[in-house]
Amino acid sequence: MIRYFLFLGFVTGLYADTGCQAIINNKSAGCNEESILLTTEKKTPLEVVAPTVTEEKGLKITPILSSVEVVHLGEEMTIERVATKEMPSCPPHCIQPMGIEGIKTVGELETLAFIEKLKEKKSRLVIDVRGSKVYKDETIPTAINLPYSMLLDGNPYQKEVLKLLGSGKKMKKRWFFKHPHQLLIFGEDAFSSTASDAILQLIKLGYPKDKILYYRGGVRAWRASGLTLI
């Protein structure tokens, strides 16, 4: 309990010094690969030829994948993305993997359940890893702001942040987390790598994987679901 309030006090004080603001709101607030259907005897099933990197015609899917060539019902076609004003380039607007090895990915209902348990279990934290400016514009209720940059090696606040997340001493390049908090981490959306980058950095530093949940949809999916933002 004391460690939890120390963490909140640290984050609040730290952001006051750096121009950021942490808002704590205590209100309550994943196709079977083998299944292929045939519509008629003459038609062929969906057949993936091979992922290929082609000349970019629009928005890339990932930094190394522009399109996928397939055969659908006997006809060749290309699966690709269309660039928009909101997502004009990849990177940075690349589609993120659904999962991170060893990390549980959750949706809106699981996130709501996690938030409800904050009243009972104080060793839980909902963490928005976006920048302080967008965090202040809107975020998920109960989320605190811990920008991804603060977890990076060389950041002057990394050591204090990790200590208050439950770490003990540093052993070579990794930290020993004696009393790690249960974390639910999110960013802007499934097209931003900020949340996955933050999770991978925490794992690199020694944070236990079973103490991290990944809300891949982020603020955009939360908003699209019609859920409250503050």
Secondary structure as the mmCIF struct_conf table of DSSP 4:
data_model
#
loop_
_struct_conf.conf_type_id
_struct_conf.id
_struct_conf.beg_label_comp_id
_struct_conf.beg_label_asym_id
_struct_conf.beg_label_seq_id
_struct_conf.end_label_comp_id
_struct_conf.end_label_asym_id
_struct_conf.end_label_seq_id
HELX_RH_AL_P HELX_RH_AL_P1 ILE A 2 THR A 18
TURN_TY1_P TURN_TY1_P1 GLY A 19 GLY A 19
TURN_TY1_P TURN_TY1_P2 GLU A 33 GLU A 34
BEND BEND1 THR A 39 LYS A 43
HELX_LH_PP_P HELX_LH_PP_P1 THR A 44 LEU A 46
STRN STRN1 GLU A 47 THR A 52
BEND BEND2 LYS A 57 GLY A 58
STRN STRN2 LEU A 59 LEU A 59
BEND BEND3 ILE A 61 ILE A 61
STRN STRN3 THR A 62 THR A 62
TURN_TY1_P TURN_TY1_P3 PRO A 63 ILE A 64
STRN STRN4 LEU A 65 LEU A 65
STRN STRN5 SER A 67 HIS A 72
TURN_TY1_P TURN_TY1_P4 LEU A 73 GLY A 74
STRN STRN6 GLU A 75 GLU A 80
STRN STRN7 ARG A 81 ARG A 81
BEND BEND4 LYS A 85 GLU A 86
TURN_TY1_P TURN_TY1_P5 CYS A 90 PRO A 92
BEND BEND5 HIS A 93 HIS A 93
HELX_LH_PP_P HELX_LH_PP_P2 CYS A 94 PRO A 97
BEND BEND6 MET A 98 MET A 98
STRN STRN8 ILE A 100 ILE A 100
TURN_TY1_P TURN_TY1_P6 GLU A 101 GLY A 102
STRN STRN9 ILE A 103 ILE A 103
STRN STRN10 LYS A 104 VAL A 106
HELX_RH_AL_P HELX_RH_AL_P2 GLU A 108 GLU A 116
HELX_RH_3T_P HELX_RH_3T_P1 LYS A 117 LYS A 119
TURN_TY1_P TURN_TY1_P7 GLU A 120 GLU A 120
TURN_TY1_P TURN_TY1_P8 LYS A 122 SER A 123
STRN STRN11 ARG A 124 ASP A 128
BEND BEND7 ARG A 130 ARG A 130
HELX_RH_AL_P HELX_RH_AL_P3 SER A 132 ASP A 137
TURN_TY1_P TURN_TY1_P9 PRO A 141 THR A 142
HELX_LH_PP_P HELX_LH_PP_P3 ALA A 143 ALA A 143
STRN STRN12 ILE A 144 ASN A 145
HELX_RH_3T_P HELX_RH_3T_P2 TYR A 148 LEU A 151
BEND BEND8 LEU A 152 LEU A 152
TURN_TY1_P TURN_TY1_P10 ASP A 153 GLY A 154
TURN_TY1_P TURN_TY1_P11 PRO A 156 TYR A 157
HELX_RH_AL_P HELX_RH_AL_P4 GLN A 158 LEU A 164
TURN_TY1_P TURN_TY1_P12 LEU A 165 GLY A 166
STRN STRN13 SER A 167 MET A 171
TURN_TY1_P TURN_TY1_P13 LYS A 172 LYS A 173
STRN STRN14 ARG A 174 PHE A 177
BEND BEND9 LYS A 178 HIS A 179
HELX_LH_PP_P HELX_LH_PP_P4 PRO A 180 HIS A 181
STRN STRN15 GLN A 182 PHE A 186
BEND BEND10 GLU A 188 GLU A 188
TURN_TY1_P TURN_TY1_P14 ALA A 190 PHE A 191
HELX_RH_AL_P HELX_RH_AL_P5 THR A 194 LEU A 205
TURN_TY1_P TURN_TY1_P15 GLY A 206 GLY A 206
HELX_RH_3T_P HELX_RH_3T_P3 LYS A 209 LYS A 211
STRN STRN16 ILE A 212 TYR A 215
TURN_TY1_P TURN_TY1_P16 ARG A 216 GLY A 217
HELX_RH_AL_P HELX_RH_AL_P6 GLY A 218 ALA A 224
TURN_TY1_P TURN_TY1_P17 SER A 225 GLY A 226
#
